[in-house]
Amino acid sequence: MPEFDAVFALEVRGVVSQIIRYGAVLLCLLACIHCAAQKADAFSVVGTLSKGAWIGILILGAVFALVFGAYGRPSFFVLIALAASLVYLLDIRTGLKDIGGSAY
């Protein structure tokens, strides 16, 4: 019976890893869509990277999370993609909303 428990634990770990992976990709894509809808000059008012730099970071994060996020193992690239999307959504997006540059 202990072998069954170990296999079950590895399968659960793999499923949770996949959920985190696809969640990071989804967050990156949503942040990228939001970033593309904003005015380019609003990013300089907030005092952050340019619009093109944020779009590039978010797209690369989504691609790296899809390509390098292997099944069953948490990937460093998935965590980087998740961090990049959360920084944009929680910091930059709120800054854009505060200056009135966002309709969302």
Buried (B, 14 or more C-beta within 10 A) or exposed (E): EEEEEEEEEEEEEBEEBBEBBBBBBEBBBBBBEBBEEBEEEBBEBBEBBEBEEBBBBBBBBBBBBBEBBBEEEEBEBBBBBBEBBBBBBEEBBEBBEEEEBBEE
